[in-house]
Amino acid sequence: MSLTEDERLNLLYEASILDTPPTTEFDAIVRLACNIFNMPMALVSFVDEQRQWFKAQQGFTLKEASREHSFCGHVVETGLPLVVEDAGKDSRFWENTFVNECSVQFYAGVPLLEGETCYGSFCVLDTKTRRFGDRDLEQLRNLASVVVGLIREHRQQSQLKEQQRELELKQARFEQTERSAKVGGFEMDLSTGTIIWSDQIYRTVGLPVGKRMTSEEVIGCYAPEERDGVRRRIRGLLNGSEIGVDKEYRIITPEGEERWIRVVSDIEHLHGEPKRLFGIVQDVSEKVRYEQRLLQAANADPLTGLANRAAYNAHMERLTATDAASIGLLLVDVDRLKQVNDILGHATGDLLLKGVASRLDERLGKRGKVFRLGGDEFSVVLDAPANARVMRSLARHLIEYIGRPLEVAGSTINPTITVGGAISEGEMDAATLSQNADFALYHAKETRRGSYVQYEPSLRSRIAHRIQIVREVELALTEHRMVPHYQPIVSCADGQVWAFEALVRMQRPDGSVVSAAQFHEAFTDSSVSHHITTCMLDHVATDICKWMDRGLSFGRVGINVSASDFMRGDLESRIVGAFASRGIPLDKLVLEVTETVFLQGLEDTVATTLQRLRKRGLAVALDDFGTGYASLTHLRSLPVDIIKIDKSFIDTMLVDESSLAIVELVLNLARKLDMKVTAEGVESHRQAMCLLEMGCTTLQGYLFNKPMDREHVGSYLSASKPHCTEISGESRTGLLLFG
């Protein structure tokens, strides 16, 4: 059943978003929309009874406009997307403010829907007519879902502020009530032990008014943990060793209700001897519960219910201050949370975090305490003294348990976590222990995501070295010192160059050239890796264009790509942009992908991207085959044209039967799957002869040539002349090697 207009307006007003100041998040989404659709104008428009008010706008100076004849009003009234490709021809909007005052000709808007509630419209506009297809409309809907998430977050924040105001108001009312409240009085004859209570005290402790009370019955009103202290106090009062008190106690009523009382007492002396204890009892349960709620709010994460960063800091300070032995700390990072948020929405991301938090807490049990530090990061502090073996075992157990499929908002997600751990040593403070665990987590995320890394002192220097390498590569990219070198791949059929592999090299300021192996740490930085690929695509496209102009026959050129290239979703457009702008067909390109790319939880994304590129003529090579964890699975499910056998197997196949067996297995498998095979790292004639006899398709290695710069590729192609090599005294047709 759809909402009435009055119900819709009430829900809009309850969101408390109308006439609020601009925010960076809403402003960013309209700028993003303009960039995506190449439009000059975009709006987040909320429609009330008389007007449309703009929470965020790009390309406009208006803050609001009349609802009458408005595009956004039409979207709200119908609850459907609206595309007006030429407003000048649409009589519905001839009197529209945007059309008349801002020269708007094009409009595309989708409703901002949360359930059945339509708050307004998210739209893009242009001063010229244009087309807007189904894919464009779907992108606009996706952006609108982000806007709805921002509205939901704004409403939640407003509600939290309102609740805080309510708590403050309740506290003020409580304090007023406390000042005017009647409290119960009591007295105790210290010579006889006789106790007298007022009616209010009986009501406070939940006993019948007027019941005669003995000392033990009074003690029985208190909570179990309070009783020994009260008993000692009464004995001290009777023998004259105790004085008055002002203290709060927990009590339990006969019905089992928990309450707190404040006892204020003094002693009356007669002739220098204690005669009578007297005082008041005040029920302070509401105050204590309020303080507990505030404490919980200050120390609990509102999403997961776990203790938060403030509680974590206090807990760690307490542990280290007491010189606790061998404190074990695990820092846990939820992998790919941003992807879940971007693809499935922040609500699903929140449910994923709650699921991970629940599993962490459940599986840890009484062995320690779990905290949510914020975002995608949790910490686990062990109660018992820790050692490296226990930490490693627990971390692996948590990784395995949390990695089980999780049903979230109708989707099945396989959560993965990365864990870094550290153990306190000597008088180590909380900050140092946390920093050590953070170093371990950082190293795990950069090198072994989805696994556990234990802190060791060398990590500091390794991370510092990695940071230095990343900075060097960033500078080299800025100064255009990242260049390709090309290594030939020869065909076993005729000995001719079948392809080249483009390998990235860094030119240092002094002119020396270093291979990727010397700056491989930089590839763990997704931004740097992304920029390296962009740089290589541009260089390779330029070089291929020159070779084609010279009429050189070079076959194809292989380019290596990483997981970060697929994560951003723009790899296809970058490749097409670099090569199409130079008129180069994609059948000149081989995309080399290692198995590790498929082990990042991106298998579907990678497969879809590669399949689209293959339809354009590009070939796909599975690089370093055999060194991953699921090679055969990948061959079955992924679009692969070429298998490249890793150099480690070629190095040892002449002396290690297992390596030789793996090479034979790959070659046999490739024949049945109709795939080409390239053997990497061929450095001797014996290796080449053996591979040729087994039917290898192509060879690559120092036997034929080391990677060369672009200037030497032309001369190499001109100089390369195959000649026949005999095997066992016999000339074998089709077995050709470069000399």
MONORWO-V912736 format. One record per residue. PHI is phi as a letter, one per 30 degrees, with the letter a starting at -180 (none if undefined). Layout:
PHI
PHI
This chain:
none
d
d
d
d
d
d
d
d
d
d
d
d
d
d
h
c
d
i
c
d
d
b
d
d
d
d
d
d
d
d
d
d
d
d
d
c
h
c
d
b
a
b
c
c
c
c
c
d
c
b
c
c
c
d
b
b
b
i
b
c
d
c
a
a
d
d
d
i
d
d
d
d
d
d
d
d
c
i
b
d
b
b
c
d
b
d
d
c
c
d
d
b
d
c
d
e
d
d
d
c
c
i
d
c
b
b
b
b
b
d
d
c
b
i
c
d
c
d
l
b
c
b
b
b
b
d
b
d
a
c
b
d
d
d
d
d
d
d
d
d
d
d
d
d
d
d
d
d
d
d
d
d
d
d
d
d
d
d
d
d
d
d
d
d
d
d
d
d
d
d
d
d
d
d
d
d
e
d
c
d
d
c
d
c
b
a
b
d
d
d
c
i
d
c
b
c
d
e
d
d
e
d
d
d
i
c
d
d
j
d
d
c
c
e
d
d
d
d
d
d
d
d
e
d
c
d
d
d
d
d
d
d
d
d
d
d
d
c
i
c
c
b
d
b
b
a
c
b
c
b
b
d
e
d
i
d
d
b
b
b
c
c
c
b
b
c
c
c
b
h
i
c
d
c
b
c
b
l
b
b
b
d
c
e
d
d
d
d
d
d
d
d
d
d
d
d
d
c
c
d
d
d
c
i
d
d
c
d
d
d
d
d
d
d
d
d
d
d
d
d
c
h
d
d
h
d
c
b
c
c
c
c
d
d
h
d
d
d
d
d
d
c
c
j
d
d
d
e
d
d
d
d
d
d
d
d
d
d
e
d
d
d
d
i
d
d
l
b
c
b
c
d
k
h
c
c
b
b
b
c
d
d
d
e
c
b
d
d
d
d
d
d
d
d
d
d
d
d
d
d
d
d
d
e
b
d
b
h
i
c
c
c
c
d
b
b
c
b
b
b
b
b
d
b
i
c
d
d
d
d
d
d
d
d
d
d
d
e
d
d
e
d
d
d
d
b
b
e
i
b
c
b
c
d
b
e
d
d
e
d
d
d
d
d
d
d
d
d
e
d
d
d
e
d
d
d
d
c
h
c
c
b
d
c
c
c
d
b
c
d
d
d
b
i
d
d
c
a
b
c
d
c
d
b
c
d
d
e
d
j
d
c
c
d
d
d
d
b
d
d
d
d
d
d
d
d
d
e
d
d
d
d
d
d
d
e
d
d
d
d
d
d
d
e
d
d
d
d
d
i
d
c
c
i
b
b
c
b
d
b
c
d
d
d
d
e
d
i
c
d
d
d
d
d
d
d
d
c
d
d
c
i
c
d
d
d
c
b
c
c
c
b
d
d
d
d
d
c
c
i
c
e
d
d
d
d
d
d
d
d
d
d
d
d
d
j
d
c
c
c
c
d
h
d
j
c
c
c
b
e
d
d
d
d
d
c
c
d
b
c
b
c
c
d
d
e
d
d
d
e
c
d
d
b
b
d
d
d
d
d
d
d
d
d
d
d
d
d
d
d
d
c
h
c
d
b
c
d
c
i
d
b
b
d
d
d
d
d
d
d
d
d
d
j
d
d
b
b
b
l
d
e
c
l
d
e
b
d
d
d
c
d
d
d
d
d
d
d
d
b
d
b
d
c
d
b
h
i
c
d
c
d
i
c
b
b
d
d
